[in-house]
Amino acid sequence: MDFNNRLKIWMKENGIKQIDIADKANVTKGYVSNVATGKIPPSNTLVQALSEMSGKSVHWWLFGENEYKGLASLNTLIDTFIKSGDIKQDGTYDEKIKIILHTMLDKEISNKLKEAQH
């Protein structure tokens, strides 16, 4: 299931309106509508707001899974950030993106170290 379907189902199940999300994420209702219909990818700001509102992880919102799945997840996250504009065409990104990417990279390194010990 893709992001916009997770969003629509969560909204329906919890009685959440697009304006509620827009207010929380400090974006327009039109922006939320475009994300919900799959016309545009979600921004980091929107995903963070949804995570806070729902109690679900950013990883769940982006991938539909609570569990990290290694480099495939990291690559998908990078693709998502590029599509949303959170990673610029020149490769730059803000501190929030840096923290998310660094956290995922640290998790991958930790997993590799554990594998090497076995």
GROMACS elastic network, one bead per residue, 0.5 to 0.9 nm:
[ bonds ]
;  ai    aj funct       b0    kb
    1     4     6  0.83580   500
    1     5     6  0.63049   500
    1     6     6  0.67365   500
    1    63     6  0.84028   500
    1    64     6  0.69858   500
    2     5     6  0.55445   500
    2     6     6  0.63870   500
    2     7     6  0.87599   500
    2    38     6  0.87794   500
    2    62     6  0.80997   500
    2    63     6  0.75348   500
    2    64     6  0.75179   500
    3     6     6  0.51210   500
    3     7     6  0.61298   500
    3     8     6  0.86939   500
    3    35     6  0.84546   500
    3    36     6  0.80325   500
    3    38     6  0.79588   500
    3    41     6  0.82994   500
    3    42     6  0.81773   500
    3    61     6  0.64759   500
    3    62     6  0.61547   500
    3    63     6  0.73646   500
    3    64     6  0.75577   500
    4     8     6  0.61658   500
    4     9     6  0.86188   500
    4    35     6  0.62783   500
    4    37     6  0.62229   500
    4    38     6  0.56033   500
    4    41     6  0.85004   500
    4    42     6  0.86620   500
    5     8     6  0.50837   500
    5     9     6  0.60827   500
    5    10     6  0.84073   500
    5    36     6  0.72844   500
    5    37     6  0.82787   500
    5    38     6  0.84358   500
    6     9     6  0.52940   500
    6    10     6  0.60132   500
    6    11     6  0.84749   500
    6    36     6  0.89338   500
    6    61     6  0.72581   500
    6    64     6  0.74000   500
    7    10     6  0.51987   500
    7    11     6  0.60507   500
    7    12     6  0.85927   500
    7    35     6  0.87415   500
    7    36     6  0.64377   500
    7    50     6  0.86882   500
    7    61     6  0.79500   500
    8    11     6  0.51262   500
    8    12     6  0.61577   500
    8    13     6  0.86013   500
    8    36     6  0.63960   500
    8    37     6  0.86406   500
    9    12     6  0.51389   500
    9    13     6  0.60392   500
    9    14     6  0.84884   500
   10    13     6  0.51784   500
   10    14     6  0.60387   500
   10    15     6  0.82623   500
   10    16     6  0.78040   500
   10    54     6  0.83696   500
   11    14     6  0.53104   500
   11    15     6  0.56717   500
   11    17     6  0.65790   500
   11    18     6  0.80726   500
   12    15     6  0.52547   500
   12    16     6  0.65299   500
   12    17     6  0.83171   500
   13    16     6  0.79379   500
   16    19     6  0.83834   500
   16    20     6  0.64899   500
   16    21     6  0.75924   500
   17    20     6  0.52776   500
   17    21     6  0.67953   500
   17    22     6  0.87977   500
   18    21     6  0.52102   500
   18    22     6  0.60844   500
   18    23     6  0.86150   500
   18    29     6  0.59033   500
   18    30     6  0.85562   500
   18    32     6  0.61230   500
   18    33     6  0.68516   500
   18    36     6  0.86826   500
   19    23     6  0.60027   500
   19    24     6  0.85172   500
   19    28     6  0.77765   500
   19    29     6  0.53382   500
   19    30     6  0.89866   500
   19    32     6  0.80227   500
   20    23     6  0.52858   500
   20    24     6  0.62986   500
   20    25     6  0.86686   500
   20    29     6  0.85731   500
   21    24     6  0.51175   500
   21    25     6  0.59993   500
   21    26     6  0.81801   500
   21    27     6  0.81806   500
   21    29     6  0.78643   500
   21    32     6  0.72905   500
   21    46     6  0.79881   500
   21    49     6  0.74536   500
   21    50     6  0.72143   500
   21    53     6  0.82431   500
   22    25     6  0.52229   500
   22    26     6  0.56148   500
   22    28     6  0.53984   500
   22    29     6  0.52603   500
   22    30     6  0.85379   500
   22    31     6  0.78295   500
   22    32     6  0.63114   500
   22    46     6  0.82248   500
   23    26     6  0.50472   500
   23    27     6  0.66054   500
   23    28     6  0.76695   500
   23    29     6  0.81481   500
   24    27     6  0.79574   500
   24    46     6  0.84897   500
   24    49     6  0.61800   500
   24    50     6  0.82910   500
   24    53     6  0.80506   500
   25    28     6  0.86368   500
   25    45     6  0.62096   500
   25    46     6  0.53935   500
   25    47     6  0.84694   500
   25    48     6  0.79265   500
   25    49     6  0.52074   500
   25    50     6  0.78542   500
   26    45     6  0.83702   500
   26    46     6  0.83885   500
   26    49     6  0.89215   500
   27    30     6  0.83620   500
   27    31     6  0.65833   500
   27    32     6  0.74389   500
   27    45     6  0.87353   500
   27    46     6  0.79170   500
   28    31     6  0.51631   500
   28    32     6  0.66062   500
   28    33     6  0.87016   500
   29    32     6  0.51064   500
   29    33     6  0.61390   500
   29    34     6  0.86717   500
   30    34     6  0.61736   500
   30    35     6  0.86718   500
   31    34     6  0.51147   500
   31    35     6  0.63388   500
   31    36     6  0.85964   500
   31    40     6  0.83663   500
   31    42     6  0.89265   500
   32    35     6  0.51135   500
   32    36     6  0.60126   500
   32    37     6  0.86085   500
   32    42     6  0.83023   500
   32    46     6  0.83036   500
   33    37     6  0.61737   500
   33    38     6  0.85657   500
   33    39     6  0.85902   500
   34    37     6  0.52838   500
   34    38     6  0.62213   500
   34    39     6  0.51017   500
   34    40     6  0.58075   500
   34    41     6  0.83444   500
   35    38     6  0.50304   500
   35    39     6  0.58742   500
   35    40     6  0.51057   500
   35    41     6  0.57883   500
   35    42     6  0.58425   500
   36    39     6  0.77021   500
   36    40     6  0.83980   500
   36    41     6  0.89575   500
   36    42     6  0.87828   500
   37    40     6  0.79520   500
   38    41     6  0.67349   500
   38    42     6  0.89063   500
   40    83     6  0.84163   500
   40    84     6  0.75221   500
   41    80     6  0.71767   500
   41    81     6  0.87053   500
   41    83     6  0.65847   500
   41    84     6  0.54160   500
   42    45     6  0.80598   500
   42    46     6  0.60871   500
   42    47     6  0.65301   500
   42    62     6  0.88786   500
   42    80     6  0.80596   500
   42    81     6  0.86433   500
   42    83     6  0.87703   500
   42    84     6  0.61600   500
   43    46     6  0.52391   500
   43    47     6  0.63341   500
   43    48     6  0.86050   500
   43    80     6  0.85204   500
   43    81     6  0.73706   500
   43    83     6  0.89034   500
   43    84     6  0.53796   500
   43    85     6  0.75491   500
   43    86     6  0.67834   500
   44    47     6  0.51208   500
   44    48     6  0.60233   500
   44    49     6  0.85286   500
   44    81     6  0.73849   500
   44    84     6  0.78876   500
   44    86     6  0.68053   500
   44    96     6  0.81710   500
   44    97     6  0.75336   500
   45    48     6  0.51994   500
   45    49     6  0.61904   500
   45    50     6  0.86682   500
   46    49     6  0.50894   500
   46    50     6  0.61515   500
   46    51     6  0.85549   500
   47    50     6  0.50921   500
   47    51     6  0.61084   500
   47    52     6  0.86615   500
   47    58     6  0.62651   500
   47    61     6  0.67567   500
   47    62     6  0.76943   500
   48    51     6  0.50548   500
   48    52     6  0.62988   500
   48    53     6  0.86650   500
   48    57     6  0.86317   500
   48    58     6  0.64354   500
   49    52     6  0.51205   500
   49    53     6  0.61013   500
   49    54     6  0.85127   500
   50    54     6  0.58501   500
   50    55     6  0.80285   500
   50    56     6  0.78291   500
   50    57     6  0.88069   500
   50    58     6  0.79989   500
   50    61     6  0.77553   500
   51    54     6  0.53392   500
   51    55     6  0.55206   500
   51    56     6  0.50902   500
   51    57     6  0.54799   500
   51    58     6  0.55860   500
   51    59     6  0.89702   500
   51    60     6  0.85199   500
   51    61     6  0.72194   500
   52    55     6  0.54837   500
   52    56     6  0.73524   500
   52    57     6  0.82930   500
   52    58     6  0.89252   500
   53    56     6  0.80823   500
   54    57     6  0.84109   500
   56    59     6  0.82124   500
   56    60     6  0.63417   500
   56    61     6  0.71922   500
   56    66     6  0.81185   500
   57    60     6  0.50917   500
   57    61     6  0.65151   500
   57    62     6  0.87523   500
   57    65     6  0.88579   500
   57    66     6  0.68218   500
   58    61     6  0.51150   500
   58    62     6  0.62110   500
   58    63     6  0.84761   500
   58    66     6  0.87758   500
   59    62     6  0.51822   500
   59    63     6  0.57861   500
   59    64     6  0.71934   500
   59    65     6  0.66626   500
   59    66     6  0.62850   500
   59    67     6  0.76250   500
   59    68     6  0.72985   500
   59    73     6  0.86398   500
   59    77     6  0.87690   500
   60    63     6  0.52663   500
   60    66     6  0.50134   500
   60    67     6  0.78526   500
   61    64     6  0.57073   500
   61    65     6  0.78456   500
   61    66     6  0.87997   500
   62    65     6  0.81805   500
   62    76     6  0.87159   500
   62    77     6  0.74688   500
   62    80     6  0.82293   500
   63    66     6  0.81430   500
   63    73     6  0.76657   500
   63    76     6  0.84016   500
   63    77     6  0.85574   500
   65    68     6  0.74292   500
   65    69     6  0.87331   500
   68    71     6  0.89828   500
   68    73     6  0.67373   500
   68    74     6  0.88054   500
   68   104     6  0.82582   500
   68   107     6  0.83872   500
   68   108     6  0.89248   500
   69    72     6  0.64857   500
   69    73     6  0.55656   500
   69    74     6  0.83033   500
   69   108     6  0.89317   500
   70    73     6  0.56241   500
   70    74     6  0.66637   500
   70    75     6  0.89606   500
   70   104     6  0.83230   500
   70   105     6  0.88818   500
   70   107     6  0.80608   500
   70   108     6  0.58718   500
   70   111     6  0.82141   500
   71    75     6  0.60190   500
   71    76     6  0.84171   500
   71   104     6  0.86895   500
   71   105     6  0.83319   500
   71   108     6  0.69325   500
   72    75     6  0.51722   500
   72    76     6  0.61169   500
   72    77     6  0.85318   500
   73    76     6  0.50448   500
   73    77     6  0.60294   500
   73    78     6  0.85759   500
   73   104     6  0.84975   500
   74    77     6  0.50566   500
   74    78     6  0.62234   500
   74    79     6  0.86652   500
   74   101     6  0.74714   500
   74   104     6  0.64968   500
   74   105     6  0.74205   500
   74   108     6  0.86835   500
   75    78     6  0.50758   500
   75    79     6  0.62182   500
   75    80     6  0.86112   500
   76    79     6  0.50230   500
   76    80     6  0.61338   500
   76    81     6  0.86437   500
   77    81     6  0.61892   500
   77    82     6  0.85946   500
   77   101     6  0.81219   500
   78    81     6  0.51253   500
   78    82     6  0.61715   500
   78    83     6  0.86381   500
   78    87     6  0.77897   500
   78   101     6  0.79437   500
   79    82     6  0.51029   500
   79    83     6  0.61511   500
   79    84     6  0.85806   500
   79    87     6  0.88552   500
   80    83     6  0.51591   500
   80    84     6  0.61158   500
   80    85     6  0.85379   500
   80    86     6  0.84471   500
   80    87     6  0.88479   500
   81    84     6  0.51261   500
   81    85     6  0.60472   500
   81    87     6  0.53508   500
   81    88     6  0.85428   500
   81    97     6  0.81132   500
   82    85     6  0.51314   500
   82    86     6  0.60054   500
   82    88     6  0.65099   500
   82    89     6  0.75076   500
   82    91     6  0.87111   500
   83    86     6  0.77044   500
   83    87     6  0.79738   500
   84    87     6  0.76011   500
   85    88     6  0.55905   500
   85    89     6  0.79630   500
   85    93     6  0.88546   500
   86    92     6  0.84778   500
   86    93     6  0.60908   500
   86    94     6  0.75328   500
   86    97     6  0.72169   500
   87    90     6  0.80738   500
   87    91     6  0.59638   500
   87    92     6  0.57526   500
   87    94     6  0.79436   500
   87    97     6  0.78224   500
   88    91     6  0.52079   500
   88    92     6  0.53067   500
   88    93     6  0.62799   500
   89    92     6  0.74174   500
   93    96     6  0.82146   500
   93    97     6  0.61831   500
   93    98     6  0.68217   500
   94    97     6  0.55469   500
   94    98     6  0.62981   500
   94    99     6  0.88856   500
   95    99     6  0.61776   500
   95   100     6  0.87147   500
   96    99     6  0.52109   500
   96   100     6  0.64048   500
   96   101     6  0.87228   500
   97   100     6  0.51424   500
   97   101     6  0.60796   500
   97   102     6  0.83515   500
   98   101     6  0.52221   500
   98   102     6  0.58697   500
   98   103     6  0.84258   500
   99   102     6  0.50774   500
   99   103     6  0.60003   500
   99   104     6  0.86335   500
  100   103     6  0.51727   500
  100   104     6  0.63587   500
  100   105     6  0.86522   500
  101   104     6  0.52124   500
  101   105     6  0.60945   500
  101   106     6  0.85543   500
  102   106     6  0.60051   500
  102   107     6  0.85213   500
  103   106     6  0.51468   500
  103   107     6  0.62494   500
  103   108     6  0.87562   500
  104   107     6  0.50417   500
  104   108     6  0.63045   500
  104   109     6  0.87164   500
  105   108     6  0.50695   500
  105   109     6  0.62173   500
  105   110     6  0.85732   500
  106   109     6  0.50727   500
  106   110     6  0.60733   500
  106   111     6  0.85817   500
  107   110     6  0.50679   500
  107   111     6  0.61748   500
  107   112     6  0.86597   500
  108   111     6  0.50943   500
  108   112     6  0.62045   500
  108   113     6  0.86508   500
  109   112     6  0.51066   500
  109   113     6  0.61925   500
  109   114     6  0.86667   500
  110   113     6  0.51535   500
  110   114     6  0.62768   500
  110   115     6  0.86997   500
  111   114     6  0.51268   500
  111   115     6  0.62279   500
  111   116     6  0.86841   500
  112   115     6  0.50267   500
  112   116     6  0.61810   500
  112   117     6  0.87775   500
  113   116     6  0.50822   500
  113   117     6  0.64345   500
  114   117     6  0.52489   500
  114   118     6  0.67610   500
  115   118     6  0.54221   500
